[in-house]
């Protein structure tokens, strides 16, 4: 059985993530995940906080790789260079 709803353009639409979240099972799943996340954070906060310095150290090379934008390596042609 497929769930299809006609759209304005006549193309059948299958339920996506928005439809799933709005269903009862989606709401119950989101609440269960929120409760689970709260319990994990409450019981294991010391473990998670001990990882913060390592996450900061990991952030440095990742920012260097992804956020520097090439360090001026635009590969200009000699005739395009403005001096």
C-alpha positions as CSV (number, residue, x, y, z in Angstrom):
1,X,0.0,0.0,0.0
2,X,1.4,3.4,-1.0
3,X,0.4,6.6,0.5
4,X,-0.1,9.2,-2.2
5,X,-1.8,12.6,-2.0
6,X,-2.6,14.6,-5.1
7,X,-0.7,17.9,-5.3
8,X,-1.7,21.0,-7.2
9,X,0.4,19.9,-10.2
10,X,-1.3,16.5,-10.3
11,X,1.8,14.6,-9.3
12,X,1.3,12.2,-6.4
13,X,3.2,13.1,-3.3
14,X,4.5,10.5,-0.9
15,X,4.8,11.4,2.8
16,X,8.1,12.9,3.7
17,X,9.8,13.8,6.9
18,X,7.4,16.6,7.7
19,X,4.5,14.2,7.4
20,X,6.2,11.6,9.5
21,X,7.0,14.1,12.3
22,X,3.4,15.3,12.4
23,X,2.1,11.7,12.8
24,X,1.6,10.1,16.2
25,X,4.5,7.8,15.9
26,X,6.7,10.7,14.9
27,X,5.6,12.8,17.9
28,X,6.1,9.8,20.3
29,X,9.5,9.1,18.8
30,X,10.7,12.7,19.1
31,X,9.6,12.8,22.8
32,X,11.3,9.5,23.5
33,X,14.5,10.8,21.9
34,X,14.3,14.0,23.9
35,X,13.9,12.0,27.2
36,X,16.7,9.7,26.2
37,X,19.0,12.6,25.4
38,X,18.2,14.3,28.8
39,X,18.9,11.1,30.7
40,X,22.2,10.5,28.9
41,X,23.3,14.1,29.5
42,X,22.3,14.0,33.2
43,X,24.0,10.7,33.9
44,X,27.1,11.2,31.8
45,X,27.7,14.9,32.0
46,X,31.2,14.4,33.5
47,X,32.2,12.2,30.6
48,X,30.9,14.6,28.0
49,X,32.6,17.6,29.7
50,X,35.9,15.8,29.9
51,X,35.9,15.6,26.1
52,X,35.5,19.4,25.6
53,X,39.3,20.1,25.5
54,X,39.8,17.4,22.9
55,X,37.0,18.8,20.8
56,X,38.6,22.2,20.9
57,X,41.9,20.7,19.8
58,X,40.1,18.9,17.0
59,X,38.3,22.1,15.9
60,X,41.6,23.9,15.2
61,X,42.8,21.8,12.3
62,X,39.3,21.4,11.0
63,X,38.8,25.2,10.9
64,X,42.2,25.5,9.3
65,X,41.3,23.1,6.5
66,X,37.7,24.2,5.8
67,X,37.6,27.9,6.7
68,X,40.7,29.6,5.3
69,X,39.5,29.8,1.7
70,X,42.7,29.0,-0.1
71,X,45.1,31.6,1.3
72,X,45.0,33.8,-1.8
73,X,45.4,31.0,-4.4
74,X,43.0,32.5,-6.9
75,X,45.2,31.5,-9.8
76,X,45.0,34.9,-11.6
77,X,46.2,35.0,-15.1
78,X,49.1,37.5,-15.6
79,X,46.9,39.8,-17.8
80,X,44.2,39.9,-15.1
81,X,46.5,41.0,-12.3
82,X,46.0,44.5,-11.1
83,X,48.9,46.3,-9.5
